[in-house]
Amino acid sequence: MNETLMLIGSLSNDLLRVANMVHRGSVEGASRFFNEAQKWSLQLKHRQLKPYIQNIITGINAETNKTALTKNKAEKFLMYSILLQNYAVHDKFE
């Protein structure tokens, strides 16, 4: 497993946790996992990735901790999580 794959997998897992916790009503817990997701995305920011993955990372970095984690955002993060997971599982890293 290379470092990029590990970072993408970690980001995917944390975004999934954010989405699940928001839907369960635990916004405080979700914000902690969102902070972790932003840390992973910052580490991925300057890596060579496909453009749609870079757009996801840019979107995560554009969110601020001060904005509320709504159910709409949780659905967006769930979609990001699935896209990142598929990328990590099916794409070949050189």
C-alpha positions as CSV (number, residue, x, y, z in Angstrom):
1,M,0.0,0.0,0.0
2,N,1.5,3.3,-0.9
3,E,1.0,6.6,1.0
4,T,-1.5,8.1,-1.4
5,L,-3.7,5.1,-1.2
6,M,-3.6,5.2,2.6
7,L,-4.5,8.9,2.6
8,I,-7.4,8.5,0.2
9,G,-8.7,5.5,2.2
10,S,-8.5,7.4,5.4
11,L,-10.2,10.5,3.9
12,S,-13.0,8.2,2.6
13,N,-13.5,6.6,6.0
14,D,-13.7,9.9,7.8
15,L,-16.2,11.3,5.3
16,L,-18.3,8.2,5.7
17,R,-18.2,8.7,9.5
18,V,-19.2,12.4,9.1
19,A,-22.2,11.4,7.0
20,N,-23.4,8.7,9.3
21,M,-23.0,10.8,12.5
22,V,-24.9,13.8,11.0
23,H,-27.8,11.5,10.0
24,R,-27.8,10.0,13.5
25,G,-27.9,13.5,15.0
26,S,-24.4,13.7,16.5
27,V,-23.2,16.8,14.8
28,E,-20.5,17.4,17.5
29,G,-18.9,14.0,16.8
30,A,-19.3,14.5,13.1
31,S,-17.3,17.8,13.3
32,R,-14.4,16.0,14.9
33,F,-14.2,13.5,12.1
34,F,-14.6,16.4,9.6
35,N,-11.6,18.0,11.1
36,E,-9.6,14.8,10.6
37,A,-10.9,14.6,7.0
38,Q,-9.6,18.1,6.3
39,K,-6.2,17.0,7.6
40,W,-6.1,14.1,5.2
41,S,-7.3,16.3,2.3
42,L,-4.6,18.9,3.0
43,Q,-2.0,16.1,2.7
44,L,-3.5,15.1,-0.6
45,K,-3.7,18.6,-2.0
46,H,-0.5,18.7,-3.9
47,R,-0.4,15.1,-5.1
48,Q,-0.9,14.0,-8.7
49,L,-4.5,12.7,-8.8
50,K,-7.2,12.7,-11.4
51,P,-9.0,16.0,-11.8
52,Y,-12.3,14.8,-10.3
53,I,-10.5,13.6,-7.2
54,Q,-8.7,17.0,-7.0
55,N,-12.1,18.7,-7.2
56,I,-13.3,16.6,-4.2
57,I,-10.3,17.5,-2.2
58,T,-10.7,21.2,-3.1
59,G,-14.4,21.0,-2.0
60,I,-13.5,19.5,1.3
61,N,-10.8,22.2,1.9
62,A,-13.3,24.9,1.0
63,E,-15.7,23.9,3.8
64,T,-15.1,25.7,7.1
65,N,-15.6,24.2,10.6
66,K,-17.9,27.2,11.4
67,T,-20.6,26.2,8.9
68,A,-23.1,23.8,10.2
69,L,-22.9,20.2,9.1
70,T,-26.4,19.8,7.5
71,K,-28.0,16.7,6.1
72,N,-27.3,18.1,2.6
73,K,-23.6,18.4,3.3
74,A,-23.7,14.9,4.9
75,E,-25.1,13.5,1.6
76,K,-22.4,15.3,-0.4
77,F,-19.7,13.8,1.9
78,L,-21.2,10.4,1.6
79,M,-21.0,10.7,-2.2
80,Y,-17.4,11.9,-1.9
81,S,-16.6,9.0,0.4
82,I,-17.9,6.5,-2.2
83,L,-16.1,8.1,-5.1
84,L,-12.8,8.2,-3.1
85,Q,-13.2,4.6,-2.0
86,N,-13.8,3.5,-5.6
87,Y,-10.8,5.4,-6.8
88,A,-8.6,3.8,-4.1
89,V,-9.8,0.3,-4.9
90,H,-10.0,0.4,-8.7
91,D,-7.4,2.9,-9.9
92,K,-3.7,2.0,-10.4
93,F,-1.1,4.2,-8.8
94,E,2.2,4.6,-10.5
